[in-house]
Amino acid sequence: MTTVEIEYCVPCGFLERAEAVQHALLSQFGEGIDELALVTGDHGIFEVRVDGEVVFEKSEDEFDVDRITRDVRAYVS
């Protein structure tokens, strides 16, 4: 069971980024992901977590949908 959460900052306008990652992951992995949730946040957050483990964090990584997709691949069975 693979669960993905994309937490994004609403006041920062990161919804489009979150939707881009969501679309890429669902297009790439389809049924390999059991749950994919967009989680609203604030204070500049943009994190992608798979089964509770952070695979992307905006303050540490440069935003790249393809890289995020590659990083998530390791968790999808």
RAFENGI-V40732 format. One record per residue. SS is DSSP state (@ for helix, = for strand, . for the rest). PHI is phi as a letter, one per 30 degrees, with the letter a starting at -180 (999 if undefined). Layout:
{{SS/PHI} {SS/PHI}}
This chain:
{{./999} {./c} {=/c} {=/c} {=/b} {=/c} {=/c} {=/b} {=/d} {./d} {./d} {./d} {./i} {./d} {@/e} {@/d} {@/d} {@/d} {@/d} {@/d} {@/d} {@/e} {@/d} {@/d} {@/d} {@/d} {@/d} {@/d} {@/c} {@/h} {@/d} {@/d} {./c} {./d} {=/b} {=/b} {=/c} {=/c} {=/c} {=/d} {=/b} {./a} {./h} {./i} {./d} {=/a} {=/b} {=/c} {=/b} {=/b} {./h} {./i} {=/c} {=/d} {=/c} {=/b} {=/b} {./e} {./d} {./c} {./b} {./d} {./d} {./a} {@/e} {@/d} {@/d} {@/d} {@/d} {@/d} {@/d} {@/d} {@/e} {./d} {./c} {./c} {./c}}
